[in-house]
Amino acid sequence: MATNKRVFTLRLEDTNFQKIKYIADKNKRSIAMQIEYLIEQHIHDYEKKNGPIPGDN
């Protein structure tokens, strides 16, 4: 299955990784999908407060 998602390495402190894993498990998501969800929520909140971020690349 093809995807248009970029792959990159993310380094986390072990404590943060374990906490994200806990939240992901509670939400029945993979760790990657939980991190993506958190990023999307942060972008949404930022744009709500500051207006749209230019460029939809």
mmCIF entry with sequence, helices, sheets and N, C-alpha, C, O atoms, coordinates in Angstrom:
data_MODEL
# 
_entry.id   MODEL 
# 
_entity.id                         1 
_entity.type                       polymer 
_entity.pdbx_number_of_molecules   1 
# 
_entity_poly.entity_id                      1 
_entity_poly.type                           'polypeptide(L)' 
_entity_poly.nstd_linkage                   no 
_entity_poly.nstd_monomer                   no 
_entity_poly.pdbx_seq_one_letter_code       MATNKRVFTLRLEDTNFQKIKYIADKNKRSIAMQIEYLIEQHIHDYEKKNGPIPGDN 
_entity_poly.pdbx_seq_one_letter_code_can   MATNKRVFTLRLEDTNFQKIKYIADKNKRSIAMQIEYLIEQHIHDYEKKNGPIPGDN 
_entity_poly.pdbx_strand_id                 A 
# 
loop_
_entity_poly_seq.entity_id 
_entity_poly_seq.num 
_entity_poly_seq.mon_id 
_entity_poly_seq.hetero 
1 1  MET n 
1 2  ALA n 
1 3  THR n 
1 4  ASN n 
1 5  LYS n 
1 6  ARG n 
1 7  VAL n 
1 8  PHE n 
1 9  THR n 
1 10 LEU n 
1 11 ARG n 
1 12 LEU n 
1 13 GLU n 
1 14 ASP n 
1 15 THR n 
1 16 ASN n 
1 17 PHE n 
1 18 GLN n 
1 19 LYS n 
1 20 ILE n 
1 21 LYS n 
1 22 TYR n 
1 23 ILE n 
1 24 ALA n 
1 25 ASP n 
1 26 LYS n 
1 27 ASN n 
1 28 LYS n 
1 29 ARG n 
1 30 SER n 
1 31 ILE n 
1 32 ALA n 
1 33 MET n 
1 34 GLN n 
1 35 ILE n 
1 36 GLU n 
1 37 TYR n 
1 38 LEU n 
1 39 ILE n 
1 40 GLU n 
1 41 GLN n 
1 42 HIS n 
1 43 ILE n 
1 44 HIS n 
1 45 ASP n 
1 46 TYR n 
1 47 GLU n 
1 48 LYS n 
1 49 LYS n 
1 50 ASN n 
1 51 GLY n 
1 52 PRO n 
1 53 ILE n 
1 54 PRO n 
1 55 GLY n 
1 56 ASP n 
1 57 ASN n 
# 
_struct_asym.id          A 
_struct_asym.entity_id   1 
# 
loop_
_struct_conf.conf_type_id 
_struct_conf.id 
_struct_conf.pdbx_PDB_helix_id 
_struct_conf.beg_label_comp_id 
_struct_conf.beg_label_asym_id 
_struct_conf.beg_label_seq_id 
_struct_conf.pdbx_beg_PDB_ins_code 
_struct_conf.end_label_comp_id 
_struct_conf.end_label_asym_id 
_struct_conf.end_label_seq_id 
_struct_conf.pdbx_end_PDB_ins_code 
_struct_conf.beg_auth_comp_id 
_struct_conf.beg_auth_asym_id 
_struct_conf.beg_auth_seq_id 
_struct_conf.end_auth_comp_id 
_struct_conf.end_auth_asym_id 
_struct_conf.end_auth_seq_id 
_struct_conf.pdbx_PDB_helix_class 
_struct_conf.details 
_struct_conf.pdbx_PDB_helix_length 
HELX_P HELX_P1 AA1 ASP A 14 ? LYS A 26 ? ASP A 14 LYS A 26 1 ? 13 
HELX_P HELX_P2 AA2 ILE A 31 ? ASN A 50 ? ILE A 31 ASN A 50 1 ? 20 
# 
_struct_conf_type.id          HELX_P 
_struct_conf_type.criteria    ? 
_struct_conf_type.reference   ? 
# 
loop_
_atom_site.group_PDB 
_atom_site.id 
_atom_site.type_symbol 
_atom_site.label_atom_id 
_atom_site.label_alt_id 
_atom_site.label_comp_id 
_atom_site.label_asym_id 
_atom_site.label_entity_id 
_atom_site.label_seq_id 
_atom_site.pdbx_PDB_ins_code 
_atom_site.Cartn_x 
_atom_site.Cartn_y 
_atom_site.Cartn_z 
_atom_site.occupancy 
_atom_site.B_iso_or_equiv 
_atom_site.pdbx_formal_charge 
_atom_site.auth_seq_id 
_atom_site.auth_comp_id 
_atom_site.auth_asym_id 
_atom_site.auth_atom_id 
_atom_site.pdbx_PDB_model_num 
ATOM 1   N N  . MET A 1 1  ? 0.839  -1.181 0.000  1.00 0.00 ? 1  MET A N  1 
ATOM 2   C CA . MET A 1 1  ? 0.000  0.000  0.000  1.00 0.00 ? 1  MET A CA 1 
ATOM 3   C C  . MET A 1 1  ? 0.883  1.243  0.000  1.00 0.00 ? 1  MET A C  1 
ATOM 4   O O  . MET A 1 1  ? 1.704  1.419  0.900  1.00 0.00 ? 1  MET A O  1 
ATOM 5   N N  . ALA A 1 2  ? 0.723  2.089  -0.983 1.00 0.00 ? 2  ALA A N  1 
ATOM 6   C CA . ALA A 1 2  ? 1.512  3.313  -1.099 1.00 0.00 ? 2  ALA A CA 1 
ATOM 7   C C  . ALA A 1 2  ? 0.979  4.371  -0.138 1.00 0.00 ? 2  ALA A C  1 
ATOM 8   O O  . ALA A 1 2  ? -0.213 4.418  0.168  1.00 0.00 ? 2  ALA A O  1 
ATOM 9   N N  . THR A 1 3  ? 1.885  5.206  0.324  1.00 0.00 ? 3  THR A N  1 
ATOM 10  C CA . THR A 1 3  ? 1.492  6.292  1.212  1.00 0.00 ? 3  THR A CA 1 
ATOM 11  C C  . THR A 1 3  ? 2.268  7.540  0.840  1.00 0.00 ? 3  THR A C  1 
ATOM 12  O O  . THR A 1 3  ? 3.364  7.453  0.287  1.00 0.00 ? 3  THR A O  1 
ATOM 13  N N  . ASN A 1 4  ? 1.711  8.687  1.138  1.00 0.00 ? 4  ASN A N  1 
ATOM 14  C CA . ASN A 1 4  ? 2.394  9.941  0.854  1.00 0.00 ? 4  ASN A CA 1 
ATOM 15  C C  . ASN A 1 4  ? 3.017  10.520 2.127  1.00 0.00 ? 4  ASN A C  1 
ATOM 16  O O  . ASN A 1 4  ? 3.381  11.695 2.158  1.00 0.00 ? 4  ASN A O  1 
ATOM 17  N N  . LYS A 1 5  ? 3.138  9.713  3.157  1.00 0.00 ? 5  LYS A N  1 
ATOM 18  C CA . LYS A 1 5  ? 3.707  10.178 4.420  1.00 0.00 ? 5  LYS A CA 1 
ATOM 19  C C  . LYS A 1 5  ? 5.223  10.113 4.363  1.00 0.00 ? 5  LYS A C  1 
ATOM 20  O O  . LYS A 1 5  ? 5.799  9.157  3.845  1.00 0.00 ? 5  LYS A O  1 
ATOM 21  N N  . ARG A 1 6  ? 5.855  11.138 4.901  1.00 0.00 ? 6  ARG A N  1 
ATOM 22  C CA . ARG A 1 6  ? 7.318  11.169 4.969  1.00 0.00 ? 6  ARG A CA 1 
ATOM 23  C C  . ARG A 1 6  ? 7.799  10.340 6.147  1.00 0.00 ? 6  ARG A C  1 
ATOM 24  O O  . ARG A 1 6  ? 7.148  10.274 7.189  1.00 0.00 ? 6  ARG A O  1 
ATOM 25  N N  . VAL A 1 7  ? 8.919  9.728  5.967  1.00 0.00 ? 7  VAL A N  1 
ATOM 26  C CA . VAL A 1 7  ? 9.544  8.932  7.020  1.00 0.00 ? 7  VAL A CA 1 
ATOM 27  C C  . VAL A 1 7  ? 10.707 9.730  7.588  1.00 0.00 ? 7  VAL A C  1 
ATOM 28  O O  . VAL A 1 7  ? 11.514 10.283 6.841  1.00 0.00 ? 7  VAL A O  1 
ATOM 29  N N  . PHE A 1 8  ? 10.788 9.788  8.914  1.00 0.00 ? 8  PHE A N  1 
ATOM 30  C CA . PHE A 1 8  ? 11.927 10.447 9.553  1.00 0.00 ? 8  PHE A CA 1 
ATOM 31  C C  . PHE A 1 8  ? 12.147 9.836  10.926 1.00 0.00 ? 8  PHE A C  1 
ATOM 32  O O  . PHE A 1 8  ? 11.271 9.177  11.486 1.00 0.00 ? 8  PHE A O  1 
ATOM 33  N N  . THR A 1 9  ? 13.335 10.072 11.450 1.00 0.00 ? 9  THR A N  1 
ATOM 34  C CA . THR A 1 9  ? 13.687 9.546  12.758 1.00 0.00 ? 9  THR A CA 1 
ATOM 35  C C  . THR A 1 9  ? 13.330 10.568 13.823 1.00 0.00 ? 9  THR A C  1 
ATOM 36  O O  . THR A 1 9  ? 13.582 11.762 13.661 1.00 0.00 ? 9  THR A O  1 
ATOM 37  N N  . LEU A 1 10 ? 12.750 10.100 14.896 1.00 0.00 ? 10 LEU A N  1 
ATOM 38  C CA . LEU A 1 10 ? 12.407 10.963 16.021 1.00 0.00 ? 10 LEU A CA 1 
ATOM 39  C C  . LEU A 1 10 ? 13.050 10.384 17.267 1.00 0.00 ? 10 LEU A C  1 
ATOM 40  O O  . LEU A 1 10 ? 12.823 9.224  17.612 1.00 0.00 ? 10 LEU A O  1 
ATOM 41  N N  . ARG A 1 11 ? 13.841 11.181 17.930 1.00 0.00 ? 11 ARG A N  1 
ATOM 42  C CA . ARG A 1 11 ? 14.487 10.727 19.162 1.00 0.00 ? 11 ARG A CA 1 
ATOM 43  C C  . ARG A 1 11 ? 13.715 11.294 20.345 1.00 0.00 ? 11 ARG A C  1 
ATOM 44  O O  . ARG A 1 11 ? 13.457 12.495 20.415 1.00 0.00 ? 11 ARG A O  1 
ATOM 45  N N  . LEU A 1 12 ? 13.351 10.420 21.266 1.00 0.00 ? 12 LEU A N  1 
ATOM 46  C CA . LEU A 1 12 ? 12.603 10.835 22.457 1.00 0.00 ? 12 LEU A CA 1 
ATOM 47  C C  . LEU A 1 12 ? 13.315 10.344 23.707 1.00 0.00 ? 12 LEU A C  1 
ATOM 48  O O  . LEU A 1 12 ? 13.968 9.301  23.702 1.00 0.00 ? 12 LEU A O  1 
ATOM 49  N N  . GLU A 1 13 ? 13.178 11.107 24.763 1.00 0.00 ? 13 GLU A N  1 
ATOM 50  C CA . GLU A 1 13 ? 13.611 10.623 26.069 1.00 0.00 ? 13 GLU A CA 1 
ATOM 51  C C  . GLU A 1 13 ? 12.760 9.396  26.387 1.00 0.00 ? 13 GLU A C  1 
ATOM 52  O O  . GLU A 1 13 ? 11.590 9.331  26.011 1.00 0.00 ? 13 GLU A O  1 
ATOM 53  N N  . ASP A 1 14 ? 13.344 8.440  27.069 1.00 0.00 ? 14 ASP A N  1 
ATOM 54  C CA . ASP A 1 14 ? 12.634 7.199  27.372 1.00 0.00 ? 14 ASP A CA 1 
ATOM 55  C C  . ASP A 1 14 ? 11.334 7.459  28.133 1.00 0.00 ? 14 ASP A C  1 
ATOM 56  O O  . ASP A 1 14 ? 10.318 6.821  27.859 1.00 0.00 ? 14 ASP A O  1 
ATOM 57  N N  . THR A 1 15 ? 11.363 8.385  29.076 1.00 0.00 ? 15 THR A N  1 
ATOM 58  C CA . THR A 1 15 ? 10.154 8.697  29.856 1.00 0.00 ? 15 THR A CA 1 
ATOM 59  C C  . THR A 1 15 ? 9.035  9.187  28.947 1.00 0.00 ? 15 THR A C  1 
ATOM 60  O O  . THR A 1 15 ? 7.890  8.755  29.084 1.00 0.00 ? 15 THR A O  1 
ATOM 61  N N  . ASN A 1 16 ? 9.360  10.092 28.012 1.00 0.00 ? 16 ASN A N  1 
ATOM 62  C CA . ASN A 1 16 ? 8.346  10.602 27.088 1.00 0.00 ? 16 ASN A CA 1 
ATOM 63  C C  . ASN A 1 16 ? 7.832  9.495  26.174 1.00 0.00 ? 16 ASN A C  1 
ATOM 64  O O  . ASN A 1 16 ? 6.637  9.424  25.888 1.00 0.00 ? 16 ASN A O  1 
ATOM 65  N N  . PHE A 1 17 ? 8.740  8.631  25.717 1.00 0.00 ? 17 PHE A N  1 
ATOM 66  C CA . PHE A 1 17 ? 8.332  7.514  24.863 1.00 0.00 ? 17 PHE A CA 1 
ATOM 67  C C  . PHE A 1 17 ? 7.346  6.610  25.601 1.00 0.00 ? 17 PHE A C  1 
ATOM 68  O O  . PHE A 1 17 ? 6.322  6.219  25.041 1.00 0.00 ? 17 PHE A O  1 
ATOM 69  N N  . GLN A 1 18 ? 7.647  6.283  26.835 1.00 0.00 ? 18 GLN A N  1 
ATOM 70  C CA . GLN A 1 18 ? 6.768  5.408  27.617 1.00 0.00 ? 18 GLN A CA 1 
ATOM 71  C C  . GLN A 1 18 ? 5.406  6.059  27.862 1.00 0.00 ? 18 GLN A C  1 
ATOM 72  O O  . GLN A 1 18 ? 4.381  5.378  27.848 1.00 0.00 ? 18 GLN A O  1 
ATOM 73  N N  . LYS A 1 19 ? 5.394  7.356  28.082 1.00 0.00 ? 19 LYS A N  1 
ATOM 74  C CA . LYS A 1 19 ? 4.122  8.059  28.303 1.00 0.00 ? 19 LYS A CA 1 
ATOM 75  C C  . LYS A 1 19 ? 3.292  8.108  27.025 1.00 0.00 ? 19 LYS A C  1 
ATOM 76  O O  . LYS A 1 19 ? 2.078  7.909  27.065 1.00 0.00 ? 19 LYS A O  1 
ATOM 77  N N  . ILE A 1 20 ? 3.943  8.374  25.888 1.00 0.00 ? 20 ILE A N  1 
ATOM 78  C CA . ILE A 1 20 ? 3.231  8.366  24.606 1.00 0.00 ? 20 ILE A CA 1 
ATOM 79  C C  . ILE A 1 20 ? 2.683  6.970  24.330 1.00 0.00 ? 20 ILE A C  1 
ATOM 80  O O  . ILE A 1 20 ? 1.550  6.824  23.871 1.00 0.00 ? 20 ILE A O  1 
ATOM 81  N N  . LYS A 1 21 ? 3.484  5.949  24.609 1.00 0.00 ? 21 LYS A N  1 
ATOM 82  C CA . LYS A 1 21 ? 3.042  4.568  24.414 1.00 0.00 ? 21 LYS A CA 1 
ATOM 83  C C  . LYS A 1 21 ? 1.818  4.273  25.274 1.00 0.00 ? 21 LYS A C  1 
ATOM 84  O O  . LYS A 1 21 ? 0.873  3.638  24.805 1.00 0.00 ? 21 LYS A O  1 
ATOM 85  N N  . TYR A 1 22 ? 1.823  4.719  26.509 1.00 0.00 ? 22 TYR A N  1 
ATOM 86  C CA . TYR A 1 22 ? 0.683  4.522  27.412 1.00 0.00 ? 22 TYR A CA 1 
ATOM 87  C C  . TYR A 1 22 ? -0.579 5.173  26.838 1.00 0.00 ? 22 TYR A C  1 
ATOM 88  O O  . TYR A 1 22 ? -1.642 4.555  26.788 1.00 0.00 ? 22 TYR A O  1 
ATOM 89  N N  . ILE A 1 23 ? -0.443 6.428  26.408 1.00 0.00 ? 23 ILE A N  1 
ATOM 90  C CA . ILE A 1 23 ? -1.589 7.150  25.837 1.00 0.00 ? 23 ILE A CA 1 
ATOM 91  C C  . ILE A 1 23 ? -2.065 6.456  24.566 1.00 0.00 ? 23 ILE A C  1 
ATOM 92  O O  . ILE A 1 23 ? -3.268 6.287  24.366 1.00 0.00 ? 23 ILE A O  1 
ATOM 93  N N  . ALA A 1 24 ? -1.127 6.051  23.703 1.00 0.00 ? 24 ALA A N  1 
ATOM 94  C CA . ALA A 1 24 ? -1.488 5.367  22.460 1.00 0.00 ? 24 ALA A CA 1 
ATOM 95  C C  . ALA A 1 24 ? -2.248 4.079  22.753 1.00 0.00 ? 24 ALA A C  1 
ATOM 96  O O  . ALA A 1 24 ? -3.257 3.793  22.108 1.00 0.00 ? 24 ALA A O  1 
ATOM 97  N N  . ASP A 1 25 ? -1.775 3.308  23.715 1.00 0.00 ? 25 ASP A N  1 
ATOM 98  C CA . ASP A 1 25 ? -2.465 2.068  24.088 1.00 0.00 ? 25 ASP A CA 1 
ATOM 99  C C  . ASP A 1 25 ? -3.891 2.350  24.564 1.00 0.00 ? 25 ASP A C  1 
ATOM 100 O O  . ASP A 1 25 ? -4.824 1.638  24.194 1.00 0.00 ? 25 ASP A O  1 
ATOM 101 N N  . LYS A 1 26 ? -4.056 3.382  25.380 1.00 0.00 ? 26 LYS A N  1 
ATOM 102 C CA . LYS A 1 26 ? -5.398 3.741  25.881 1.00 0.00 ? 26 LYS A CA 1 
ATOM 103 C C  . LYS A 1 26 ? -6.321 4.159  24.743 1.00 0.00 ? 26 LYS A C  1 
ATOM 104 O O  . LYS A 1 26 ? -7.528 3.923  24.795 1.00 0.00 ? 26 LYS A O  1 
ATOM 105 N N  . ASN A 1 27 ? -5.741 4.787  23.707 1.00 0.00 ? 27 ASN A N  1 
ATOM 106 C CA . ASN A 1 27 ? -6.532 5.257  22.565 1.00 0.00 ? 27 ASN A CA 1 
ATOM 107 C C  . ASN A 1 27 ? -6.587 4.246  21.418 1.00 0.00 ? 27 ASN A C  1 
ATOM 108 O O  . ASN A 1 27 ? -7.115 4.540  20.345 1.00 0.00 ? 27 ASN A O  1 
ATOM 109 N N  . LYS A 1 28 ? -6.034 3.048  21.658 1.00 0.00 ? 28 LYS A N  1 
ATOM 110 C CA . LYS A 1 28 ? -6.012 1.984  20.645 1.00 0.00 ? 28 LYS A CA 1 
ATOM 111 C C  . LYS A 1 28 ? -5.381 2.471  19.337 1.00 0.00 ? 28 LYS A C  1 
ATOM 112 O O  . LYS A 1 28 ? -5.887 2.216  18.245 1.00 0.00 ? 28 LYS A O  1 
ATOM 113 N N  . ARG A 1 29 ? -4.245 3.189  19.490 1.00 0.00 ? 29 ARG A N  1 
ATOM 114 C CA . ARG A 1 29 ? -3.492 3.675  18.344 1.00 0.00 ? 29 ARG A CA 1 
ATOM 115 C C  . ARG A 1 29 ? -2.064 3.153  18.435 1.00 0.00 ? 29 ARG A C  1 
ATOM 116 O O  . ARG A 1 29 ? -1.589 2.780  19.508 1.00 0.00 ? 29 ARG A O  1 
ATOM 117 N N  . SER A 1 30 ? -1.395 3.133  17.298 1.00 0.00 ? 30 SER A N  1 
ATOM 118 C CA . SER A 1 30 ? 0.044  2.875  17.325 1.00 0.00 ? 30 SER A CA 1 
ATOM 119 C C  . SER A 1 30 ? 0.726  4.117  17.884 1.00 0.00 ? 30 SER A C  1 
ATOM 120 O O  . SER A 1 30 ? 0.130  5.193  17.945 1.00 0.00 ? 30 SER A O  1 
ATOM 121 N N  . ILE A 1 31 ? 1.964  3.957  18.283 1.00 0.00 ? 31 ILE A N  1 
ATOM 122 C CA . ILE A 1 31 ? 2.714  5.109  18.792 1.00 0.00 ? 31 ILE A CA 1 
ATOM 123 C C  . ILE A 1 31 ? 2.837  6.161  17.691 1.00 0.00 ? 31 ILE A C  1 
ATOM 124 O O  . ILE A 1 31 ? 2.656  7.351  17.952 1.00 0.00 ? 31 ILE A O  1 
ATOM 125 N N  . ALA A 1 32 ? 3.144  5.737  16.465 1.00 0.00 ? 32 ALA A N  1 
ATOM 126 C CA . ALA A 1 32 ? 3.284  6.679  15.353 1.00 0.00 ? 32 ALA A CA 1 
ATOM 127 C C  . ALA A 1 32 ? 1.982  7.446  15.100 1.00 0.00 ? 32 ALA A C  1 
ATOM 128 O O  . ALA A 1 32 ? 2.002  8.656  14.873 1.00 0.00 ? 32 ALA A O  1 
ATOM 129 N N  . MET A 1 33 ? 0.867  6.741  15.140 1.00 0.00 ? 33 MET A N  1 
ATOM 130 C CA . MET A 1 33 ? -0.416 7.415  14.897 1.00 0.00 ? 33 MET A CA 1 
ATOM 131 C C  . MET A 1 33 ? -0.774 8.346  16.056 1.00 0.00 ? 33 MET A C  1 
ATOM 132 O O  . MET A 1 33 ? -1.405 9.381  15.839 1.00 0.00 ? 33 MET A O  1 
ATOM 133 N N  . GLN A 1 34 ? -0.385 7.998  17.272 1.00 0.00 ? 34 GLN A N  1 
ATOM 134 C CA . GLN A 1 34 ? -0.639 8.883  18.408 1.00 0.00 ? 34 GLN A CA 1 
ATOM 135 C C  . GLN A 1 34 ? 0.177  10.159 18.282 1.00 0.00 ? 34 GLN A C  1 
ATOM 136 O O  . GLN A 1 34 ? -0.331 11.252 18.531 1.00 0.00 ? 34 GLN A O  1 
ATOM 137 N N  . ILE A 1 35 ? 1.441  10.023 17.896 1.00 0.00 ? 35 ILE A N  1 
ATOM 138 C CA . ILE A 1 35 ? 2.288  11.204 17.706 1.00 0.00 ? 35 ILE A CA 1 
ATOM 139 C C  . ILE A 1 35 ? 1.738  12.068 16.578 1.00 0.00 ? 35 ILE A C  1 
ATOM 140 O O  . ILE A 1 35 ? 1.699  13.293 16.695 1.00 0.00 ? 35 ILE A O  1 
ATOM 141 N N  . GLU A 1 36 ? 1.311  11.432 15.479 1.00 0.00 ? 36 GLU A N  1 
ATOM 142 C CA . GLU A 1 36 ? 0.724  12.192 14.368 1.00 0.00 ? 36 GLU A CA 1 
ATOM 143 C C  . GLU A 1 36 ? -0.537 12.928 14.827 1.00 0.00 ? 36 GLU A C  1 
ATOM 144 O O  . GLU A 1 36 ? -0.745 14.087 14.469 1.00 0.00 ? 36 GLU A O  1 
ATOM 145 N N  . TYR A 1 37 ? -1.362 12.268 15.605 1.00 0.00 ? 37 TYR A N  1 
ATOM 146 C CA . TYR A 1 37 ? -2.583 12.894 16.132 1.00 0.00 ? 37 TYR A CA 1 
ATOM 147 C C  . TYR A 1 37 ? -2.231 14.112 16.993 1.00 0.00 ? 37 TYR A C  1 
ATOM 148 O O  . TYR A 1 37 ? -2.842 15.171 16.850 1.00 0.00 ? 37 TYR A O  1 
ATOM 149 N N  . LEU A 1 38 ? -1.252 13.964 17.881 1.00 0.00 ? 38 LEU A N  1 
ATOM 150 C CA . LEU A 1 38 ? -0.852 15.076 18.750 1.00 0.00 ? 38 LEU A CA 1 
ATOM 151 C C  . LEU A 1 38 ? -0.323 16.251 17.943 1.00 0.00 ? 38 LEU A C  1 
ATOM 152 O O  . LEU A 1 38 ? -0.615 17.404 18.258 1.00 0.00 ? 38 LEU A O  1 
ATOM 153 N N  . ILE A 1 39 ? 0.454  15.967 16.902 1.00 0.00 ? 39 ILE A N  1 
ATOM 154 C CA . ILE A 1 39 ? 0.974  17.031 16.039 1.00 0.00 ? 39 ILE A CA 1 
ATOM 155 C C  . ILE A 1 39 ? -0.178 17.738 15.327 1.00 0.00 ? 39 ILE A C  1 
ATOM 156 O O  . ILE A 1 39 ? -0.210 18.967 15.265 1.00 0.00 ? 39 ILE A O  1 
ATOM 157 N N  . GLU A 1 40 ? -1.118 16.967 14.790 1.00 0.00 ? 40 GLU A N  1 
ATOM 158 C CA . GLU A 1 40 ? -2.267 17.561 14.099 1.00 0.00 ? 40 GLU A CA 1 
ATOM 159 C C  . GLU A 1 40 ? -3.081 18.444 15.047 1.00 0.00 ? 40 GLU A C  1 
ATOM 160 O O  . GLU A 1 40 ? -3.531 19.522 14.660 1.00 0.00 ? 40 GLU A O  1 
ATOM 161 N N  . GLN A 1 41 ? -3.268 17.990 16.276 1.00 0.00 ? 41 GLN A N  1 
ATOM 162 C CA . GLN A 1 41 ? -4.007 18.787 17.258 1.00 0.00 ? 41 GLN A CA 1 
ATOM 163 C C  . GLN A 1 41 ? -3.266 20.087 17.568 1.00 0.00 ? 41 GLN A C  1 
ATOM 164 O O  . GLN A 1 41 ? -3.881 21.148 17.675 1.00 0.00 ? 41 GLN A O  1 
ATOM 165 N N  . HIS A 1 42 ? -1.957 19.999 17.710 1.00 0.00 ? 42 HIS A N  1 
ATOM 166 C CA . HIS A 1 42 ? -1.171 21.203 17.997 1.00 0.00 ? 42 HIS A CA 1 
ATOM 167 C C  . HIS A 1 42 ? -1.247 22.188 16.833 1.00 0.00 ? 42 HIS A C  1 
ATOM 168 O O  . HIS A 1 42 ? -1.410 23.389 17.051 1.00 0.00 ? 42 HIS A O  1 
ATOM 169 N N  . ILE A 1 43 ? -1.129 21.696 15.601 1.00 0.00 ? 43 ILE A N  1 
ATOM 170 C CA . ILE A 1 43 ? -1.237 22.562 14.427 1.00 0.00 ? 43 ILE A CA 1 
ATOM 171 C C  . ILE A 1 43 ? -2.618 23.219 14.383 1.00 0.00 ? 43 ILE A C  1 
ATOM 172 O O  . ILE A 1 43 ? -2.732 24.418 14.128 1.00 0.00 ? 43 ILE A O  1 
ATOM 173 N N  . HIS A 1 44 ? -3.655 22.437 14.628 1.00 0.00 ? 44 HIS A N  1 
ATOM 174 C CA . HIS A 1 44 ? -5.026 22.976 14.645 1.00 0.00 ? 44 HIS A CA 1 
ATOM 175 C C  . HIS A 1 44 ? -5.157 24.093 15.679 1.00 0.00 ? 44 HIS A C  1 
ATOM 176 O O  . HIS A 1 44 ? -5.696 25.159 15.380 1.00 0.00 ? 44 HIS A O  1 
ATOM 177 N N  . ASP A 1 45 ? -4.665 23.849 16.891 1.00 0.00 ? 45 ASP A N  1 
ATOM 178 C CA . ASP A 1 45 ? -4.743 24.854 17.961 1.00 0.00 ? 45 ASP A CA 1 
ATOM 179 C C  . ASP A 1 45 ? -3.941 26.109 17.602 1.00 0.00 ? 45 ASP A C  1 
ATOM 180 O O  . ASP A 1 45 ? -4.386 27.232 17.842 1.00 0.00 ? 45 ASP A O  1 
ATOM 181 N N  . TYR A 1 46 ? -2.753 25.903 17.024 1.00 0.00 ? 46 TYR A N  1 
ATOM 182 C CA . TYR A 1 46 ? -1.909 27.032 16.621 1.00 0.00 ? 46 TYR A CA 1 
ATOM 183 C C  . TYR A 1 46 ? -2.623 27.882 15.573 1.00 0.00 ? 46 TYR A C  1 
ATOM 184 O O  . TYR A 1 46 ? -2.676 29.106 15.690 1.00 0.00 ? 46 TYR A O  1 
ATOM 185 N N  . GLU A 1 47 ? -3.176 27.221 14.542 1.00 0.00 ? 47 GLU A N  1 
ATOM 186 C CA . GLU A 1 47 ? -3.848 27.953 13.463 1.00 0.00 ? 47 GLU A CA 1 
ATOM 187 C C  . GLU A 1 47 ? -5.121 28.629 13.961 1.00 0.00 ? 47 GLU A C  1 
ATOM 188 O O  . GLU A 1 47 ? -5.479 29.701 13.475 1.00 0.00 ? 47 GLU A O  1 
ATOM 189 N N  . LYS A 1 48 ? -5.792 28.029 14.902 1.00 0.00 ? 48 LYS A N  1 
ATOM 190 C CA . LYS A 1 48 ? -6.991 28.641 15.468 1.00 0.00 ? 48 LYS A CA 1 
ATOM 191 C C  . LYS A 1 48 ? -6.634 29.956 16.159 1.00 0.00 ? 48 LYS A C  1 
ATOM 192 O O  . LYS A 1 48 ? -7.384 30.930 16.088 1.00 0.00 ? 48 LYS A O  1 
ATOM 193 N N  . LYS A 1 49 ? -5.494 29.970 16.820 1.00 0.00 ? 49 LYS A N  1 
ATOM 194 C CA . LYS A 1 49 ? -5.049 31.154 17.552 1.00 0.00 ? 49 LYS A CA 1 
ATOM 195 C C  . LYS A 1 49 ? -4.354 32.169 16.649 1.00 0.00 ? 49 LYS A C  1 
ATOM 196 O O  . LYS A 1 49 ? -4.529 33.375 16.827 1.00 0.00 ? 49 LYS A O  1 
ATOM 197 N N  . ASN A 1 50 ? -3.562 31.692 15.676 1.00 0.00 ? 50 ASN A N  1 
ATOM 198 C CA . ASN A 1 50 ? -2.691 32.568 14.893 1.00 0.00 ? 50 ASN A CA 1 
ATOM 199 C C  . ASN A 1 50 ? -3.045 32.707 13.421 1.00 0.00 ? 50 ASN A C  1 
ATOM 200 O O  . ASN A 1 50 ? -2.415 33.487 12.708 1.00 0.00 ? 50 ASN A O  1 
ATOM 201 N N  . GLY A 1 51 ? -4.036 31.967 12.958 1.00 0.00 ? 51 GLY A N  1 
ATOM 202 C CA . GLY A 1 51 ? -4.383 31.987 11.548 1.00 0.00 ? 51 GLY A CA 1 
ATOM 203 C C  . GLY A 1 51 ? -3.666 30.871 10.799 1.00 0.00 ? 51 GLY A C  1 
ATOM 204 O O  . GLY A 1 51 ? -2.758 30.237 11.336 1.00 0.00 ? 51 GLY A O  1 
ATOM 205 N N  . PRO A 1 52 ? -4.073 30.637 9.565  1.00 0.00 ? 52 PRO A N  1 
ATOM 206 C CA . PRO A 1 52 ? -3.510 29.536 8.773  1.00 0.00 ? 52 PRO A CA 1 
ATOM 207 C C  . PRO A 1 52 ? -1.996 29.653 8.586  1.00 0.00 ? 52 PRO A C  1 
ATOM 208 O O  . PRO A 1 52 ? -1.454 30.747 8.430  1.00 0.00 ? 52 PRO A O  1 
ATOM 209 N N  . ILE A 1 53 ? -1.352 28.536 8.606  1.00 0.00 ? 53 ILE A N  1 
ATOM 210 C CA . ILE A 1 53 ? 0.078  28.474 8.290  1.00 0.00 ? 53 ILE A CA 1 
ATOM 211 C C  . ILE A 1 53 ? 0.184  28.429 6.770  1.00 0.00 ? 53 ILE A C  1 
ATOM 212 O O  . ILE A 1 53 ? -0.451 27.589 6.133  1.00 0.00 ? 53 ILE A O  1 
ATOM 213 N N  . PRO A 1 54 ? 0.985  29.328 6.175  1.00 0.00 ? 54 PRO A N  1 
ATOM 214 C CA . PRO A 1 54 ? 1.066  29.354 4.702  1.00 0.00 ? 54 PRO A CA 1 
ATOM 215 C C  . PRO A 1 54 ? 1.741  28.120 4.127  1.00 0.00 ? 54 PRO A C  1 
ATOM 216 O O  . PRO A 1 54 ? 2.598  27.500 4.756  1.00 0.00 ? 54 PRO A O  1 
ATOM 217 N N  . GLY A 1 55 ? 1.331  27.789 2.926  1.00 0.00 ? 55 GLY A N  1 
ATOM 218 C CA . GLY A 1 55 ? 1.936  26.658 2.205  1.00 0.00 ? 55 GLY A CA 1 
ATOM 219 C C  . GLY A 1 55 ? 1.331  25.354 2.596  1.00 0.00 ? 55 GLY A C  1 
ATOM 220 O O  . GLY A 1 55 ? 1.322  24.978 3.768  1.00 0.00 ? 55 GLY A O  1 
ATOM 221 N N  . ASP A 1 56 ? 0.823  24.663 1.612  1.00 0.00 ? 56 ASP A N  1 
ATOM 222 C CA . ASP A 1 56 ? 0.234  23.339 1.828  1.00 0.00 ? 56 ASP A CA 1 
ATOM 223 C C  . ASP A 1 56 ? 1.015  22.358 0.975  1.00 0.00 ? 56 ASP A C  1 
ATOM 224 O O  . ASP A 1 56 ? 0.507  21.828 -0.013 1.00 0.00 ? 56 ASP A O  1 
ATOM 225 N N  . ASN A 1 57 ? 2.262  22.126 1.372  1.00 0.00 ? 57 ASN A N  1 
ATOM 226 C CA . ASN A 1 57 ? 3.164  21.298 0.559  1.00 0.00 ? 57 ASN A CA 1 
ATOM 227 C C  . ASN A 1 57 ? 3.044  19.874 0.956  1.00 0.00 ? 57 ASN A C  1 
ATOM 228 O O  . ASN A 1 57 ? 3.722  19.017 0.390  1.00 0.00 ? 57 ASN A O  1 
# 
